[in-house]
C-alpha cells in the first residue's frame, strides 16, 4: 500500500474556500492524521511562509513574533499552534489590518487548548476545519476491509505490511500518552490514563456508565468525566449523545462512547488480521463504530446522535441536517431485513428515511421509507445525497 498516492481533494477545496472567507483558518485533528501534508499541498499553490513550532529554527525565528509575522505577505502557516498560545492575541491584531496583507492557516492537534484561546482572542475571525485520517471515499481504490482493519491514519493505512501497521499504531499510542497527553494533564499519571483508554475499548459502542471505570481506577466520577472530555478533545473518541423526544416512553439518557479510529481500537484488542477481526466477540461493535465515523465524515450533519428506549427499541445513528431527520442502522449481515426496532424508530422519530448499511453487495428497498445499502457505498461521492436527497421545489399552480 505504500506506493498509493492519496489526494484529499475535498479537504483541499474546503480549506481554500475557507481562506477566501476568513483571515484565519484552523485545521484541527489528531496527531499524525495528515494535517501538515494537507496544508503543504494548499500552500504549494500560493505565496507562503511556514513555521513549525516543533522546529528549533522556527522557534528562534519567533522569539519576537510581531517582528517576524507583521511584514509577511500571502499565506502564513503555523504548525502545532497549541504550543504557543501567546500568539493568538497577535494573530487577532494582524488579522484585523485593512487591507490585510496576509492570511493565516494554523494547525493544531490539541483541541481543548485551541478552542479556549480561539474563543478568547479570535472570535468572529476564525473558521475551523476538523479532519481525521483517510476516509473510505478518499481512497483511490476503496477497499473496505483493509481500511476497517488498519484505520485511517496515513502511516497505518499505507504501511507496507500488517505487522508494520500494527507496530506503528502501538507506538503512536505510546507517544501520544507519554508526551502529548502528559503535557495537557501533567497532574494525571500517564499509567492511569492508559488504563482508562484500555477500559474505553471494552466500552466501545455501549451506553456510558462512568461509575465502573471510576471504581476500577479509584477516582471520582467527575474525574472520569474529565478524562473522557480530554480524549474527546484530542479527537480520539466520539461521544454520541442520546436523542430525546416527547414520546411517553422511557428513553436512554446516557451517551455512547466510540473510539474514532477503528485501527486504534483493533490495536487495543490485539487484532492483526481480518480473520482475527471477524471472529472477535467485539466485531459487531467495531463495525458499528467504523460505519458511524464514515457516515459522519461523509454527510457532515448538523447533529449526530443515537436513540434508544428502555424497552429495547433503538437506532444506531440519527442524523439531523437542515431540520431533516434520517436514521442509519449498521448491520454486519449481508441481507438484513426491517426489524421491529427499525419500524418503531421510523414511526416514533418521524424519520424522512431509514438507511440500513450492511456487509453485502446489494441495494434493495425495505418497507416504506427504509432502504438497504452496502457499506461499500460509503466510498461513492454521491452517498451524502442518497442520505439527504435534494428536495424538488413544489410547483405552484
C-alpha positions in Angstrom: 0.0 0.0 0.0 3.0 2.3 0.5 3.0 3.4 -3.2 -0.6 4.7 -3.2 -0.9 8.5 -3.6 -4.0 9.8 -1.9 -5.1 13.3 -2.8 -7.6 14.8 -0.3 -9.3 17.0 -2.9 -12.4 17.7 -0.9 -10.4 18.9 2.1 -8.1 21.0 -0.1 -11.1 22.7 -1.6 -12.7 23.3 1.8 -9.5 25.0 3.1 -9.2 27.2 0.0 -12.8 28.3 0.3 -12.4 29.0 4.0 -9.3 31.1 3.3 -11.3 33.2 0.9 -13.9 33.8 3.6 -11.8 34.4 6.7 -8.4 35.8 7.6 -7.6 32.9 9.9 -8.4 29.2 9.3 -7.6 26.4 11.8 -7.2 22.8 10.8 -7.7 20.6 13.9 -7.3 16.9 14.1 -5.4 14.2 15.9 -1.7 14.0 15.6 -0.4 12.1 12.5 -3.7 12.4 10.7 -2.1 14.3 7.8 -2.7 18.0 8.7 0.8 19.1 7.7 0.8 17.2 4.4 -2.6 18.7 3.6 -1.5 22.2 4.5 1.6 21.9 2.4 -0.5 20.9 -0.6 -2.5 24.1 -0.2 0.5 26.3 0.5 2.3 25.0 -2.6 -0.1 26.9 -4.9 0.3 30.2 -3.0 3.0 32.6 -1.9 3.5 31.2 1.6 5.6 31.2 4.7 5.9 28.2 7.1 6.5 28.0 10.8 6.7 24.7 12.6 6.6 25.2 16.4 8.4 21.9 17.0 11.4 23.0 14.8 14.1 24.8 16.9 14.9 27.1 13.9 11.4 28.3 13.6 11.1 28.7 17.4 14.1 31.0 17.2 12.5 32.9 14.3 9.5 33.6 16.6 11.4 34.9 19.5 10.0 38.3 18.6 6.7 37.1 16.9 5.4 40.6 16.0 8.6 41.4 14.1 8.6 38.0 12.4 4.9 37.9 11.3 3.9 41.5 10.7 5.9 42.0 7.4 4.8 38.8 5.8 2.5 38.7 2.8 0.4 35.9 1.3 -0.3 32.7 3.3 1.3 32.2 6.7 1.2 28.6 8.0 1.8 27.9 11.7 2.0 24.3 12.6 1.4 23.0 16.2 -0.1 26.3 17.2 -1.2 24.9 20.6 2.5 25.1 21.7 2.4 28.9 21.5 -1.0 30.2 22.9 0.6 33.6 23.3 0.4 34.1 19.5 -3.4 34.3 19.5 -3.7 38.0 20.6 -1.1 38.9 17.9 -2.9 36.9 15.2 -6.1 38.9 16.1 -4.3 42.2 15.6 -2.7 41.0 12.3 -6.0 39.7 11.0 -7.8 43.0 11.7 -5.5 45.0 9.4 -7.1 46.7 6.4 -6.2 45.9 3.8 -5.0 42.6 5.1 -1.7 41.6 3.5 -1.7 38.0 4.9 -4.0 35.2 5.8 -3.1 32.6 8.4 -3.5 28.9 8.4 -3.0 27.4 11.8 -2.7 23.7 12.5 -3.2 22.0 15.9 -3.7 18.6 17.4 -4.8 19.6 20.9 -8.4 20.9 20.5 -9.0 22.0 24.2 -6.1 24.5 24.1 -7.0 25.8 20.7 -10.7 26.2 21.4 -10.2 28.0 24.7 -7.7 30.5 23.3 -9.6 31.0 20.0 -12.8 31.8 21.8 -11.0 34.4 23.9 -8.9 36.0 21.1 -10.2 35.1 17.7 -14.0 35.2 18.0 -15.5 36.1 14.7 -12.2 35.9 12.8 -11.6 32.2 12.7 -13.1 29.3 10.6 -12.3 25.8 11.8 -12.0 22.6 9.7 -11.9 19.3 11.6 -10.1 16.5 9.8 -9.3 12.9 10.7 -7.4 10.1 8.9 -8.3 8.9 5.4 -12.0 8.1 4.9 -13.0 5.3 2.6 -14.3 7.7 0.0 -10.9 9.5 -0.2 -9.1 6.3 -1.2 -8.3 6.0 -5.0 -9.2 2.3 -4.9 -11.6 1.9 -2.0 -11.2 -1.5 -0.2 -13.3 -1.6 2.9 -11.8 -4.5 4.8 -8.2 -3.2 5.0 -9.4 0.2 5.8 -11.6 -1.1 8.6 -8.8 -3.2 9.9 -6.0 -0.6 9.8 -8.0 2.6 10.3 -7.4 5.9 8.6 -4.2 7.2 10.0 -1.9 7.6 6.9 1.1 5.8 8.2 -1.0 2.9 9.5 -3.1 2.5 6.4 -0.2 2.9 3.9 2.3 0.7 5.9 3.9 -1.9 3.6 2.7 -4.8 5.8 0.2 -5.7 8.5 2.9 -6.1 11.2 4.3 -2.7 10.4 0.9 -1.1 10.5 0.1 -2.7 13.9 3.5 -1.7 15.3 3.0 1.9 14.1 -0.3 2.2 15.9 1.1 0.8 19.1 4.0 3.2 19.1 1.6 6.1 18.2 -0.5 5.4 21.3 2.6 5.2 23.5 3.9 8.5 22.3 0.5 10.2 22.5 0.0 9.3 26.1 3.6 9.8 27.3 4.1 13.1 25.5 1.0 14.9 24.3 -1.5 14.0 26.9 1.1 14.2 29.7 1.7 17.8 28.5 -2.1 18.6 28.7 -2.6 16.9 32.1 0.7 17.0 34.0 -1.1 16.2 37.3 -2.6 12.9 35.9 -0.3 9.9 36.0 0.2 8.5 32.5 -0.4 4.9 33.5 -3.8 5.9 34.8 -4.8 7.5 31.5 -3.5 4.4 29.7 -5.6 2.1 31.8 -8.6 4.3 31.3 -8.0 4.2 27.5 -7.9 0.4 27.6 -11.2 0.4 29.5 -12.8 2.5 26.8 -12.1 -0.2 24.2 -14.3 -2.6 26.1 -17.0 0.2 26.4 -16.9 0.9 22.6 -20.4 1.2 21.3 -22.0 0.8 24.7 -24.1 3.2 26.7 -21.7 5.0 29.0 -21.6 4.4 32.7 -18.8 6.3 34.5 -19.3 4.5 37.8 -17.5 1.3 36.8 -14.2 2.9 35.5 -14.2 5.3 38.4 -14.4 2.4 40.8 -11.7 0.4 39.0 -9.3 3.4 38.9 -10.1 4.6 42.4 -11.1 8.1 41.3 -14.3 10.1 41.3 -16.9 10.1 38.5 -16.2 13.8 37.8 -12.5 12.9 37.3 -13.6 10.1 34.9 -15.7 12.7 33.0 -12.6 14.9 32.8 -10.6 12.1 31.3 -13.4 11.4 28.8 -13.6 15.1 27.8 -9.8 15.2 27.3 -9.8 12.2 25.0 -12.7 13.6 23.0 -10.9 17.0 22.8 -7.8 15.3 21.2 -10.1 13.5 18.7 -9.5 10.0 20.0 -13.1 9.3 20.9 -16.6 10.2 19.7 -19.3 10.8 22.4 -22.6 10.1 20.7 -25.3 11.9 22.6 -28.8 10.4 23.1 -31.8 11.9 21.3 -34.8 12.7 23.4 -38.3 13.0 22.1 -41.6 13.6 23.9 -43.0 10.1 23.2 -44.4 9.0 26.5 -41.6 6.3 26.6 -38.7 5.9 28.9 -35.7 6.7 26.8 -32.0 6.2 27.4 -30.4 9.4 28.5 -26.7 8.5 28.8 -24.3 8.8 25.8 -22.5 6.1 23.9 -18.7 6.2 23.5 -16.8 5.1 20.4 -13.0 5.0 19.7 -13.0 7.0 16.5 -10.3 5.2 14.6 -11.0 1.5 14.0 -7.3 0.7 13.7 -6.6 2.1 17.2 -9.4 0.0 18.6 -8.1 -3.1 16.9 -4.6 -2.4 18.3 -6.1 -2.3 21.8 -7.8 -5.7 21.2 -4.6 -7.2 19.7 -6.4 -7.8 16.4 -3.9 -8.1 13.5 -5.8 -9.7 10.6 -9.2 -9.8 9.1 -9.9 -13.4 10.2 -9.0 -12.3 13.8 -11.4 -9.4 13.5 -14.3 -11.3 12.1 -14.0 -13.9 14.8 -13.6 -11.4 17.7 -16.5 -11.0 20.1 -16.5 -7.2 19.6 -16.5 -7.4 15.8 -20.1 -6.1 15.6 -19.3 -3.1 17.8 -16.2 -2.4 15.8 -18.3 -2.5 12.6 -20.9 -0.2 14.0 -18.3 2.4 15.2 -16.5 2.3 11.9 -19.6 2.9 9.8 -20.8 5.7 12.2 -17.5 7.5 11.8 -17.5 7.1 8.0 -21.1 8.3 7.7 -20.5 11.4 9.9 -17.4 12.3 7.8 -19.3 11.9 4.5 -22.5 13.6 5.4 -21.3 16.3 7.8 -24.6 16.5 9.6 -25.7 19.4 11.8 -26.2 16.9 14.6 -25.5 13.2 15.1 -26.9 11.2 18.0 -28.4 7.8 18.8 -31.8 6.8 20.1 -32.9 4.1 22.5 -35.7 3.2 24.8 -35.6 1.1 28.0 -38.0 -1.4 26.3 -35.3 -2.3 23.6 -36.1 -0.1 20.6 -33.1 1.7 19.3 -31.5 3.5 16.4 -27.7 3.4 15.8 -27.4 6.8 14.4 -29.8 9.7 13.9 -28.6 12.4 11.5 -30.2 15.9 11.5 -29.4 18.3 8.8 -31.4 21.5 7.9 -34.1 20.2 10.2 -34.5 16.9 8.3 -34.1 13.6 10.2 -32.6 10.4 8.7 -31.9 7.2 10.6 -28.9 4.9 10.0 -28.6 1.3 11.1 -25.3 -0.7 10.9 -25.6 -4.4 10.2 -22.8 -6.9 9.5 -25.3 -9.3 7.9 -25.2 -9.4 4.1 -29.0 -9.1 3.6 -30.7 -7.6 6.6 -34.4 -7.0 6.8 -36.5 -4.5 8.6 -36.7 -5.3 12.3 -39.5 -4.3 14.8 -37.0 -1.9 16.4 -36.5 -0.1 13.0 -40.2 0.2 12.5 -40.6 1.8 15.9 -37.8 4.3 15.1 -39.4 5.2 11.8 -42.7 5.9 13.3 -41.7 7.4 16.7 -39.0 9.7 15.3 -40.8 10.7 12.2 -37.8 9.8 10.0 -37.7 11.1 6.5 -35.9 7.8 5.6 -34.0 4.9 7.2 -30.8 3.6 5.7 -29.6 0.2 6.7 -25.9 -0.2 5.9 -24.9 -3.8 5.6 -22.0 -6.1 4.7 -23.4 -7.4 1.5 -23.3 -6.1 -2.1 -26.9 -5.5 -3.0 -29.1 -2.4 -2.8 -32.7 -3.0 -2.2 -35.8 -1.4 -0.8 -37.3 -2.4 2.5 -40.7 -1.5 3.7 -41.9 2.1 3.4 -39.2 4.7 3.8 -36.4 2.2 4.5 -33.7 1.2 2.1 -30.7 -1.2 2.4 -27.3 -0.1 1.0 -24.0 -2.0 1.0 -21.4 -0.4 3.3 -19.1 0.0 0.3 -21.5 2.7 -1.0 -19.7 5.0 1.6 -16.9 5.3 -1.0 -19.3 6.7 -3.6 -19.1 10.6 -3.8 -22.9 10.6 -4.2 -23.5 8.9 -0.8 -24.4 12.1 1.0 -27.2 12.9 -1.5 -28.5 9.4 -1.0 -28.8 10.1 2.7 -30.3 13.6 2.2 -31.7 13.8 -1.3 -32.2 17.2 -2.7 -35.8 18.2 -2.4 -37.6 19.3 -5.5 -39.4 22.6 -5.2 -43.1 22.3 -5.2 -44.7 23.6 -8.4 -47.2 26.4 -7.8 -50.5 26.5 -9.7 
